[in-house]
Amino acid sequence: MMGIVVVTHGGLGRELLNCAENVVGAQADVRVLGLTGSEAPDGFEKRLRETLLELETQAGTLILSDMLGARPATSACVWRGTPNSISNS
């Protein structure tokens, strides 16, 4: 199964996952990371990297973000090594 990481500001991602799981049930390969206002970008990127390595599968990992171009999304692109390759597709 493909891993899914939801990266958002604050607790938005956790609440979105809670809503989805109310409909489809608990999901094993889904992780949520929320960037807090007091967290340094390097710290968030480290947590993201650790989470992506934990979920690494042959099927890949889908990263969902709340805002195109915001810190959670750009952190994912930096980790991939493509800081200028944000896609909204």
Buried (B, 14 or more C-beta within 10 A) or exposed (E): EEBBBBBBBEEBBBEBBEEBEEEEEEEEBBBBBBBEEEEEEEEBBEBBBEBBEEBEEEEEBEBBBBEEEBBBBBBBBBBEEEEEEBEEE
